[in-house]
Amino acid sequence: MEVIIRKAKSEDLVEIIRIQKSAFKVQADRYDAYDIPPMIEKAEDIDLFSENLAVLVAELDGSIAGSVRIGYGEKDAEIKRLSVNDEYQNKGIGRKLMAAAESLCGGLERIWLFTGGQSYKNIELYKKLGFRVWKEEPWKDDFTLIYLEKLI
C-alpha cells in the first residue's frame, strides 16, 4: 500500500469535501452539532491559491484517501480538517498526513490544532505525535474543545 502525499489540485476539492463530511459526521453525531464548519463547507470555500493555506491529500491507488490543511500565521500554523476516508481509517494515513503537514512548517515556532473533548481517539493520536494540551475551552452546553500544540 503506497500512499503518496501531494498538494491538492482544484479537481480534488469535491472529493476532499466528500471525505471530510463523512469523517466529521462522527464528530457531528457525537456533539449533536451538524453546523460545524467541516460539515457545511463547500469545495468553492477552499482557496488553493492563498499564501496562508496549504492543502495536502493522501493518494492511494489513484484515489484520494484523505486530506489535511495547514493555516499559516506569523509564528505558528494551525492544522485543520484532518480527514481520512472511512475505508482507509486506522492504516496510518492520518499520521502520514500529519507528518507531511509538519514538514511544511519549518521556521515556525509551533503548530496547533483543536478537537472535541470527547474525541478521545483523536486526542490520543495527537499526543502520540508529540502534541500536548495547552488550553481547554467550554463549547456547546456540556462539551469542551481541547487545544493541542507542538513546539517545533
VENCOR-V75695 format. One record per backbone hydrogen bond with DSSP energy under -0.5 kcal/mol. CO is the residue of the C=O (numbers start at 1). NH is the residue of the N-H. Records with the same first field share a line. If there is no record, write none. Layout:
BEGIN
CO->NH ; NH
END
This chain:
BEGIN
1->3
2->4 ; 61
3->5
4->6 ; 59
6->57
9->12 ; 13
10->13
12->16
13->17
14->18
15->19
16->20
17->21
18->22
19->23
20->24
21->25
22->26
23->26
24->28
25->29
26->30
27->31
28->32 ; 33
29->32
33->36
36->39 ; 40
37->40 ; 41
42->45
43->46
45->47
46->48
47->50
50->53
52->72
54->70
55->8
56->68
57->6 ; 59
58->65 ; 66
59->4
60->63
63->60
65->85
66->58
67->83
68->56
69->80
70->54 ; 72
71->78
75->109 ; 110
76->73
77->79 ; 112
78->71 ; 80
80->69
83->67
85->88
86->89
88->91
92->96
93->97
94->98
95->99
96->100
97->101
98->102
99->103
100->104
101->104
102->105
103->106
105->108
109->152
110->77
111->150
112->79
113->148
115->146
116->119
118->120
119->123
120->124
121->125
122->126
123->127
124->128
125->129
126->131
127->130
132->149
135->147
137->145
139->143
140->142 ; 143
143->139
144->117
145->137 ; 147
146->115
147->134 ; 135
148->113
149->132
150->111
END
